[in-house]
Amino acid sequence: MISLKGVDKWYGPGFQVLRGCSLDVARGEVVVVCGPSGSGKSTLIKCVNGLEPVQGGSIAIEAAEVTDPKTDMTKLRARVGMVFQHFELFPHMSVLDNLCIGPQKVMGRPRAEAEAKAMALLERVGLAAHAAKFPIQLSGGQQQRVAIARALAMDPVAMLFDEPTSALDPEMINEVLDVMVELAREGMTMIVVTHEMGFARRVADRVVFMDGGEVIEDSPKDDFFGAPKSPRAVEFLSKILQH
């Protein structure tokens, strides 16, 4: 479903943040991307749906070439849900309106239909009672669950998560991960940038380890945690799993 071939990206002439990155994600697969800070993980996932342009290689989602200037990126992004580290909800809109605006403006859904879908999704993430509230009235965990529901309101074929729990207090992390685990079990295609190794062990099909802007290792979950191939991945796991 998602294919990256030899992706290169620079920030300015002197800083290459992605170096020949290749990755294939099949329909229904859950791929966790991990690695040290500054390894290019978040940049990689933002390139998948064109939020960051690339200077080399190609990216495709289903039959659409993300790197083709002729591709309608608005329609493409409507099919690929994105959940950010800092929620990125519209602060001046209610929770309900946050979920309805995309389907109405991009997909042309009538308000009543958009509201019905939005309320069903809010019920699914346990927040139907908060539909009339504004983001500032919610906890971080609640805001992130709203962000997930907002992405799902567009009926995506795949979901991208960019460190969705890193801005949350520890006690709020599980309420977000639980929603993500449920999505994975329902067969949603997902790429998840995260340091939550418990989540990776629980639901990932594969783990991609990045360092220095490169994909160092791409292994089935059990292989990665049981016998990582690269010395750098061994070192990373020894530090992140020691507690």
N, C-alpha and C positions, 0 to 999 in steps of 0.2 A: 504493500500500500504506500509506504514512504521509502524513498530511495535517495541517498546522498552519494555522489560519486566524486571523489577527489576535490572536496570543497576547500578553497583557500579564501582567507579574509585578512585584510590589513586594516588597522586604524592608523591612517597616515602612512607616509612612505617608509617609516622605520620600525613599525611594530606589527608583526604578523601574528594574529591571534588564533587563526585556524590554519593547519598545515595538512593538506591532502586528506581531509577527513572523509571516510566512506562508511555508510551505515545503511542497512536494509531492515525495515520493520514490516512484518507480515500482518495481514488483517487479523485482529483479535489478539495480537501479541502485546505484552507489557515489557518495555525495555527501560531499565533504570540506568541513568548516566551519572557517574560519580567521579570524584577526583579532587585534588586539592584546590584551594581558592586560586583563581587566576589561570586555571587550566583550559578555559574556553568553553566550559559546559553551557553556561547561560547564553553565550553568544551563539553556540551551535543550535540551540533549540529556537532562538529567535530568528535564525536564518531559515529554519524549516518552513515557516509560513511567511517569509519575506519581510519580517519586521526589521531585519538587518540585511543589507545587500551583500553579495559575495563578489569577489574579484576573480575567482577561478572555480572550475568544476560545475556540477549541475545538481539540481534538487527537483524531485518530482513527487507529487502526491496524487495517487491514482494515475489518471491520464494527463494531469495538468503539470506543466513545467513551471515551477516557481521562478526559475531563472530566465524564462522567456519573457521579453518585454511586452509581448502581445497578450499574455495571460491576464485575465480580469482578476486582480488580486482581492478585490472586495468580495466577489463571489467565492473565491478560494478560501479566504479567511473565515467566511461564514460556515464553511464545511469543516474547519479545523479549530476546535475550541482551544483557547489559551488562558491559562490561569497563572497569574503573576505572583511574585514574592510579596508585594505590598498591595494586593487586592485590586487596586485601580478601579474601584467603583465610582460612579458619578455622585459626588457628595451632595449635590443640590436636588437629587432625585430620591424618591422613596425606594425601598427595596423592590416593590412591585414594578415601579417604573424602570428601574435598572434592568429588570428581566424582560420587560416588554419592548423597550426601544429598539433593540436589534431586530427581532422578528417583524416589527412594524415597518421600520425604515428600510431594512435591507431585503427582507423576504416578502414584504407587502401583505402581511397578515392583518386581518381586521382586529381591532382592539379587543373585542370580546374573546376571540380565539386566542390571542396572545396572552390575555389575562388568565384564561382557563389553563393554558399550558404552564404559565408561570406559577400559578397556585399549586398545581400538581407537583411541580419540581420543588417548590418551597416545602411542601408537605414531605416530600422524599428526603430532604436534607434536614428536616425537623425544625423548620423556621416559618411555617405558615402563619403562626400567630404574630409574626413580626413584619408582615407585608407592608404595613403602613408606616413603619419607622424609617428613619434616615440612617445611612451608614454610621454616622458618628454616635448613634445611640446603641450600637451593637459592639460586642467584644470582638477582638481580632479573629478568634475562631469562627464566630458567627459570620463576620464579614467574608472570610475566606470561603465558607460554605455557600454564601450568597453568590460569590464570584464563580464557584463551580456550577451552581444552578443557572447562572446567567449564560455561561458557556454552553451548557446543555440545552438551553432554550432555542439554540440555533440548529438543533438536530445534527450535531457534528458526526463525521465519520471517524474522527480521531481526536484525541485530547493531548495537549502539551501542557506540562506542569513545570514551571521554573521555580524550584526551591519553595514550594507552596507552604511549608511549615517553618521556614527559617526566621520569620518575623513574629512568630507566635510565642506566648508564654508556654512553658513546658506542659501545663495542665490543659492547654487548649489544643495541643498537637493531635491527640488521639481522635478528637471529634472530627477533624479534617481527614485524617488518615482512614478512618472508618468509612467515610463516604467514598474515598478513592479505592479502597479495597472492594467495596460493593460494585463499583463501576468495572473494576478489573474482572471480577467474577461473572459479570454480565456479558463479558466479551468485548468491552470497549478497547480499541487500539489506543495505546498510551505510550508516550515518551515522558519520563519523569526524571528531572534533574533534582537530586536530593542527597542528603547525608544520612537519611533515615534508613540505616541498614536493616533494621527489623522489618520495615515495610518491604525492602528489596527481597529479603529472605522469604517473606510471606507470599508475595504475589508476582514477583518478576519472573519472566521467562528467561530473559538474558540480562546481563550486567555489562555495560560499556564503561571502561575505565579510561579517563583522559588525563594527560599531563603535558604541559608545554604546548598546548594547542593541537595535540595529536591524539588519535585513538590508539592507545597503547595495547588495550586488550578488549576483546569482544567475545564473551564466553557464556554458556549456559549458567544459570544461577548457581547450581550446585558445584560446578567446576570452579567458578570464580571464588566462592567462599571456602571450598574444600582444598583446592590446589591451584592458586593463581599462577599463571605462567611467567609473568614479568616480575623481576626484582622490585620494581617501583610499586607495583600493586601489592606485593607482599609487605613492603614497608608501610604503605598507606593503611592496609587492613590492620597491621599490628598496632598502629596508633589509634585508629578509630574504634577498634573492637576491644581494646584492652580493659575498658571499664564496663 
